[in-house]
Amino acid sequence: MRLSRRGKILLRAAVALALAFIYIPLLVIVVEAFNSSRILKWPPPGFTFSWFGKAFESDSAREALVTSIEAGVVAMLIAITLGTLIALAVGRRRFFGRDTISFLVVLPIALPGIVTGVALSNTFTQVLGISLSLMTVIVGHATFCIVVVYNNVVARLRRTSGSFEEASADLGADPWQTFRWVTFPSLRSALGAGALLAFALSFDEIIVTNFTIGAGEETLPIWIYHNLFRPKELPVVPAVAVILIILSIIPVYLAHRLSSDDAGLTPGRGGGAAPTAAPAAIAEAEATAAH
């Protein structure tokens, strides 16, 4: 569709307005990170890099960062395992209630975080009698991290023809060999993107974390929230926030690159997409089965 000159101008203006709406608040916090005053005020009276040094020197901030990374990595691994298994069941099998299961898997990411947090906290402490700790945080994060992995894998499965998997089975490969040589290569980039997004989602989470974390433990977002009300640490908070933004951008950018990389896909039967390496993988499966 070709737009008129006026339409192009309006479209560009709308895009610029949307980007400004999203990123101007982030720009404000970045500028405040270099504020030379101990009081957050706008505009800053001067600029300094000293707060970043104090952020790296803060033991509590470093411990919170390590806790966030631990929670994010473990929640990501749980999400990859469960999300992939559910996606393979829904994407490659036909059974009664399949759509309902798909809906129930996606639902947690749409629920208000405070509802999920209260539900998890009550379940852990009152029903199961489990004390809140880092593990309860990980379980809480995994409930919604599964969604991003599931969505990525299901989307790839819908674009990938199942004919190569059928051919692999016909040639004598068992289900594990078919998954290893045919299914997994076609899902590799989708799994990578889903894993990175799951880690980023867990790393930034604060609402569910606030209800499921144990006493004396802090993730980096929780550390930022608590120190907003401590005058001594207040100037360091924007610097830590900028570091958090940078650490969050990296996995999201890599996930975006993986999601947009379709170089390894070619059209398959039924209009889907199939991995170009699949024929070689099937040949390898056939040779292995022959032995």
C-alpha positions in Angstrom: 0.0 0.0 0.0 1.4 3.4 -1.0 0.8 6.3 1.3 0.4 9.9 0.2 2.9 12.5 1.4 0.5 13.7 4.1 -0.1 10.1 5.2 3.7 9.4 5.5 4.1 12.6 7.6 1.3 11.6 9.9 2.5 8.0 10.3 6.0 9.2 11.1 4.6 11.7 13.6 2.6 8.9 15.3 5.6 6.7 15.5 7.7 9.5 17.0 5.0 10.3 19.5 4.7 6.7 20.6 8.5 6.3 21.0 8.6 9.6 23.0 5.8 8.4 25.2 7.8 5.2 26.0 11.4 6.4 26.2 11.3 9.9 27.6 10.8 8.6 31.2 13.7 6.3 30.7 15.8 9.2 29.4 14.9 11.2 32.6 16.2 8.4 34.9 19.4 8.2 32.8 20.0 11.9 33.2 19.3 11.7 36.9 21.9 9.0 37.3 24.6 11.7 36.5 23.1 14.2 38.9 25.8 15.8 41.0 23.3 16.6 43.9 22.3 14.2 46.6 18.7 15.3 46.1 16.8 14.2 43.0 15.6 17.4 41.3 15.1 18.6 37.7 17.0 19.8 36.0 20.2 18.5 37.6 22.5 21.3 38.9 25.5 19.4 37.6 26.8 16.1 36.3 29.0 13.4 37.8 29.9 9.8 37.4 30.5 9.2 41.1 27.2 7.5 41.7 28.1 4.6 39.4 31.2 4.0 41.4 29.2 3.9 44.6 26.7 1.6 43.0 29.4 -0.9 42.2 30.9 -0.5 45.7 27.5 -1.3 47.4 27.5 -4.8 48.9 23.8 -4.9 49.1 23.3 -3.9 45.5 25.8 -6.6 44.3 24.1 -9.2 46.4 20.7 -8.2 45.0 22.2 -8.4 41.5 23.4 -12.0 42.1 20.1 -13.0 43.6 18.3 -11.6 40.5 20.6 -13.5 38.2 20.2 -16.8 40.2 16.4 -16.4 40.1 16.3 -15.5 36.5 18.5 -18.4 35.3 16.7 -21.1 37.3 13.3 -19.7 36.4 14.4 -19.7 32.7 15.5 -23.3 32.9 12.2 -24.4 34.4 10.3 -22.4 31.8 12.3 -23.9 28.9 11.6 -27.4 30.1 7.9 -27.1 30.9 7.1 -24.6 28.2 8.8 -26.7 25.5 7.1 -29.9 26.6 3.6 -28.3 26.6 4.3 -26.6 23.3 5.2 -29.9 21.7 2.1 -31.6 23.1 -0.2 -28.7 21.9 1.6 -28.0 18.6 2.1 -31.6 17.4 -0.8 -33.5 18.9 -4.6 -33.4 18.5 -6.6 -34.2 21.6 -9.7 -33.1 23.4 -9.2 -29.9 25.5 -6.1 -28.8 23.5 -7.3 -25.2 23.1 -8.3 -25.1 26.8 -4.8 -26.1 27.9 -3.3 -23.5 25.6 -5.5 -20.9 27.1 -4.7 -21.9 30.7 -0.9 -21.9 29.9 -1.1 -18.3 28.5 -3.4 -17.0 31.2 -0.9 -16.3 34.0 0.9 -13.6 32.1 -2.4 -11.7 31.7 -3.4 -11.9 35.3 -2.6 -8.9 37.6 0.7 -9.4 39.2 -0.6 -8.6 42.7 -3.3 -11.3 42.3 -0.6 -13.9 41.3 1.7 -12.7 44.1 -1.0 -13.0 46.8 -2.2 -16.4 45.5 1.4 -17.8 45.5 2.2 -16.4 48.9 -0.9 -17.9 50.5 -0.3 -21.2 48.8 3.3 -21.5 49.9 2.8 -20.3 53.5 -0.7 -21.4 54.4 -1.5 -24.4 52.3 2.0 -26.0 51.8 3.6 -24.6 55.0 6.7 -23.6 53.1 8.7 -20.6 54.3 9.3 -17.9 51.7 12.7 -18.0 50.1 14.6 -17.6 46.8 13.1 -20.9 45.7 9.5 -19.6 46.1 10.5 -16.5 44.1 11.8 -18.8 41.3 8.6 -20.9 41.3 6.6 -17.7 41.1 8.7 -16.3 38.2 8.5 -19.6 36.4 4.6 -19.5 36.3 4.7 -16.6 33.9 8.1 -17.2 32.2 6.7 -20.5 30.9 4.3 -18.4 28.8 7.0 -16.7 26.7 8.8 -19.9 26.0 5.6 -21.7 25.1 4.5 -18.9 22.8 7.8 -18.9 20.9 7.9 -22.6 20.5 4.3 -23.0 19.5 4.7 -20.2 16.9 7.7 -21.9 15.4 6.0 -25.3 15.4 3.0 -23.8 13.5 5.4 -22.5 10.9 7.4 -25.7 10.6 6.0 -28.6 8.6 5.7 -31.9 10.4 6.5 -33.9 7.3 10.2 -34.2 8.1 9.4 -35.6 11.6 7.0 -38.1 9.9 9.7 -39.0 7.4 12.3 -39.5 10.2 9.9 -41.9 12.0 9.2 -43.8 8.8 12.9 -44.3 8.3 13.2 -46.0 11.6 14.3 -43.2 14.0 12.9 -43.4 17.5 11.2 -40.3 19.0 14.3 -39.1 20.8 16.4 -39.4 17.6 13.7 -37.5 15.7 13.7 -34.8 18.3 17.4 -34.5 18.4 18.1 -34.4 14.6 14.9 -32.9 13.2 12.7 -31.2 15.7 15.3 -29.5 17.9 17.3 -27.9 15.1 14.1 -26.2 13.8 13.3 -25.0 17.3 16.8 -23.9 18.3 16.4 -20.1 17.6 12.8 -20.0 19.1 14.1 -21.7 22.3 17.0 -19.3 22.5 14.6 -16.3 22.1 12.1 -17.7 24.6 14.9 -18.4 27.1 16.3 -14.8 26.8 12.9 -13.2 27.2 12.0 -15.5 30.1 15.3 -14.4 31.9 14.6 -10.7 31.2 11.0 -11.1 32.5 12.2 -12.7 35.7 15.2 -10.3 36.1 12.9 -7.3 36.1 9.9 -8.7 38.1 9.0 -6.9 41.3 5.3 -7.4 42.1 5.3 -11.2 42.4 8.8 -11.1 43.9 7.6 -8.8 46.7 5.0 -11.4 47.8 7.2 -14.5 47.5 10.6 -13.4 48.6 11.9 -14.4 52.1 13.0 -12.0 54.9 16.5 -10.6 54.4 16.6 -11.4 50.7 16.4 -8.8 47.8 16.4 -8.9 44.1 17.7 -5.9 42.3 14.3 -4.4 41.5 13.3 -4.9 45.2 16.6 -3.2 46.2 15.8 -0.2 44.0 12.3 0.1 45.4 13.4 -0.1 49.1 16.3 2.4 48.6 14.0 5.0 47.1 12.9 5.8 50.6 16.4 5.9 52.1 18.0 9.3 51.8 21.6 7.9 52.1 21.1 5.6 49.1 18.7 7.8 47.1 21.4 9.2 44.7 22.7 5.8 43.9 19.2 4.4 42.9 19.2 6.1 39.4 22.7 4.7 38.7 21.6 1.2 39.6 18.4 1.7 37.5 20.5 2.6 34.5 22.6 -0.6 35.0 19.4 -2.6 35.3 18.1 -1.1 32.0 21.3 -2.0 30.2 21.3 -5.6 31.6 17.6 -5.9 30.5 18.2 -4.6 27.0 20.9 -7.2 26.2 18.7 -10.4 26.4 15.7 -8.6 24.8 17.9 -7.4 21.9 19.4 -10.9 21.4 15.9 -12.5 21.6 14.7 -10.0 18.9 17.6 -11.0 16.7 16.9 -14.7 17.1 13.2 -14.2 16.5 13.8 -12.3 13.3 16.4 -14.7 12.0 14.6 -17.0 9.5 17.6 -17.7 7.4 17.5 -21.4 8.5 14.0 -21.9 7.3 12.6 -22.8 3.9 9.0 -23.5 2.9 7.7 -26.9 3.8 4.6 -28.9 2.8 1.4 -27.2 3.6 2.8 -23.7 3.5 4.8 -24.1 6.7 8.5 -23.8 7.1 11.0 -26.6 7.6 14.6 -26.5 8.5 17.0 -26.8 5.6 19.2 -29.1 7.6 16.3 -31.6 8.1 17.0 -33.8 5.0 20.6 -34.3 6.2 19.4 -35.0 9.7 16.9 -37.6 8.4 19.7 -39.2 6.4 21.7 -39.4 9.6 18.8 -40.9 11.5 18.3 -43.4 8.7 22.0 -44.4 8.9 21.9 -44.8 12.7 18.7 -46.8 12.5 20.3 -49.1 9.9 23.2 -49.9 12.4 
